[in-house]
């Protein structure tokens, strides 16, 4: 049985995941890691061999503040993004150095979006493996309005504008399963997946549409939450009891870059029981 750990995007809510996953340390037997946005940072850390405790310490340090460095200087009306790409790149370089994806210790999948081609950009050891790991992570976490698109040269030497994997696959489970099937020649019946819903269960809310602009938050939710729910639905029915979704219900509401929420995010994740996940990992 090959076990996949798949971690969603969710900005600062990833700090909660980094603090919860050490509870599984005694049963840390994953064969592949998949991540989107902040999930790509976590997945990449684990894939290069960092322990859950080491990743916890990293996320409880100044890494989040270094990544979310305000643009400043320009009026909000003319800003292209809220945060600077340079400091985020420097922060990721301090973690991953010049390592290429091809040299990552364990199978890893990072989901991103290609703005030029209007299609997914998936980084793994079997696809786009010549990229620097830090660049793939930077691309995946560069959410629209938060960060500008990241310009990278593709294998043909042409510039591509790349960005957040949450646009197409905020839940990277399917991409991770695909990588296991490709790289390991594993049968689908031999795959199990522990999926981490970083932002927790979406809360039900009423909507009122009185003008065109009222569609904006609705469509934003449809893109970010819709592809997560749809992917989870598909994987749940493909894998059956070989799929477990960890999705806390009591996380605070608010923006994924709101540092004031971090204490409540940590508290909610640390309160979430780990027994179900431990039993899932122990089961053959």
N, C-alpha and C positions, 0 to 999 in steps of 0.2 A: 504494500500500500504506500503510495506517495502522497504526502501531506503538503498542502499549499496554505500559506498565510497571506491573505489578501487584505490590504488596509486602504480604506477610503481617504479622500481628501477631506479637509475641514479646518484648515488654518490652525489657530491656537487651540482648537479642540484636540489636536494631535498631542498636546502636552498631557492630556488625560490618558490617552492610549499608552503613551510612553511610561506613565506611572502605573498603569494597570497590568501591562504585559509581564513585568517581572514576577507576578503571581504564578505564572505558568513556567517559570524558569526550570523547575525540576523535570518538566516534560517537554523540553524544547527540542522537538524532533521534526523540524520542517525540512522538506526537500526542495522547496521553491518559495520565493518571496515575490509578491506583486504589490505595487503601490501607485497611487495617483496623488498628485499635489503633496500635501504634508505626508500623506501615506507613502510617497516615493522616498522621502527623506528617511522615514522609519525603516521601510523595506530595504533600502540601500545600506543603511547602517548594519542591520542584521545580516544581510547577504555578504558583507565584507568580513564578517566574523565578530562584530561587536556583541558583547553580552547584553541581555535585557537591562541589567543594572547599569552598565556603561551608557546605554542609550538613555536611560532614565536620567542619569546625571547630566548628560549633554543637554537634554531638553529642559532641565531645571536650572541650567546655567544661563548665560546671556545670549545663547544662540537665537532664540525667538526675537529678542530685541534687535539683534544685529540684522536679521532678515527683514524685519518690518521697520526700516529706516525711512522716515517721511521724506517726500520729495521737497516740499517747502519752496518758497521763493515765488511761485506762480500763483495766480488767482485760481481758486477751485474751478471756475468756469472754463479755464483754458488748459488745465492739467490733463495730460494723457494717462496718468496713473497716479495712485496715491503714494506709492513707495518706489525707492530707487533700486535699480537692478544691480548696480555696482557693489554696494555693501552686501546684498544677498549672495552674489557670486563669491565675494571674498569669504563670507561665513561658510559657504559650502566647500570652498577650497581648503579651509582650515580643517575640515573633517575628512574630505575625500582626496585631497591632493591632486596629482595628475593621473590617477588611476583610470584606465580605460574600462569600459563595460566588459570587454573580452577577458579582462584579468580579474574580474570579481570572483571571489571564492565559491559562492553558491549560486545556483540558478536564480536570476532576477529579471523581473519584468517591470518596466516603467511606462505608463500610458501618458501620451501627450497629444496635441492637436496641431495639424499643419494648416495655417491660415491660407497659404497660397493655393494648396490643393483641395481645401475643404474636406479633409479626411484625417483619420487617425495617424499618429506617428508612434509606433511602439518600439521601445528600446529593449533589447535582451541579448543574451549571448548568441542567439540564432538569428537576430535581426538588428541591423544598425549597431553592431557591437564595437565598431571602431571609434565611436564617440567617447569623449571623456565622461566619466560617471557624473561629475559635478555639473556638467552642461545638461545632461539628460534630466537630472533632478531639478535644476533651475528652470528648465523649460516646463516641466510638468507642474511646478508650483506657481507659475506665472499666470495667475488668474486675471481675466479681463477686468479692467478698472483698478485693480490692485497693483499690477505690474504691466509694463509695456511688453509687447511681443519680443521674443528673443531671436536675434538673427544668428543662424548657424549655417555653415557650409555643409551640404550633403555629400554623399559619396562621389558625386560627379563634379564637386567643386562649385556648385551653384548655391547662392544664398537662399535660405528658406526662413520665413517668419513663423516661429513656433510658439506655442503657448500651452496653457493649462489643460491637462488631460480630463479635468472635470467637465469640459465642454462635450465630450463624447463618451467617456467611460469613468465616471467618478468612482464606481465600484470596479476594481480591476480583476475581479474573480475570473471572468471568462477569458481574459488575456492570459492570466496565470495558468489556467487549465490548458489552454492551447499550447503554451510553452512546454508544459509537462508532456503533452502528447507528442509534440515535435521533437524535443530534445532527448527525452528518455525512451521514446517509443513505447510509452505506457498505454495500456488499455484504459478506457474511460472508467471501467469497473474497478480499477485500481487507484482511483484518485479520490481524495477527500479534501475538503476545504474548510478552513476556519476563517470566516470573513468578519472583519472589524468595521462596524459602521461608526466612524469617528464622531460624527455629530449627533448620534443617537436617533431614536425614532422621531420622524417628523410630527409636528403637532397639528391637529386639525384646526382649521380656521375658516371663518366666513369670508366671502369675497363680495365686492360691490363694484360693478363696472359702470361708470357714468361718463367716461371719456376714453379716448384712445390711450392716454398715458397710464390709465389704470391697468392696462395689459402688461406693462413693463415688469412689475414684481411677479405677476402670475407666470409670465413666460420665463423669467429667471428661475423661479421654482421648478417649472416644468423641465428645464434643461438640467439643472443641478440635482434635483431630487428625483425627477422622472426617470432618468437613465439608471439611477441607483436602484430604485424600486423594480424597474423592469428587469435589470440584470439579476437581481436577487431572486425574482420570480422564476426566471429561466434556470438559473443554477440550482435552485431548490428542487425543481422538478426533474432536472437531469441527474443530480447526484442522490436525491432522496435523503436517507439518514446519514449519508456521508458528507453532509453539508450542515454547518452550524453558523448562524449569524448572531454576532454579539452586538446588541443595539440598546444601550441604556435608555430608559424612558424619562429620567428625571434630570437631564442636563439643562442648564440655564438657556434661555432664549437670548439671542443677540448676535451681533456681527462676529464673523470669524477672526477679526483683527482687534477685538476689544480686550485689552489686557486686564481690565477691571473684572472680567469674568473668569480669569484663570483660576483663582482660589476655588470658586464654585465648580468649575470644570473638573479640577483635580479631585475635589471632595466627592462629586457624583460618580466619577469613574472608580475611585478607590472603594466606594460603597458597593459597587456592582459585584455580585458574587462570581467567583471563578470556578465553582464546582462543576457546572455544566461543561465548561470548556475543558477542564482537566479530565473529566470522564470521557469526553469526545476524543481527546488526544490519546488516551490510554487504550481505547477500544480498537481492536485489530481490524 
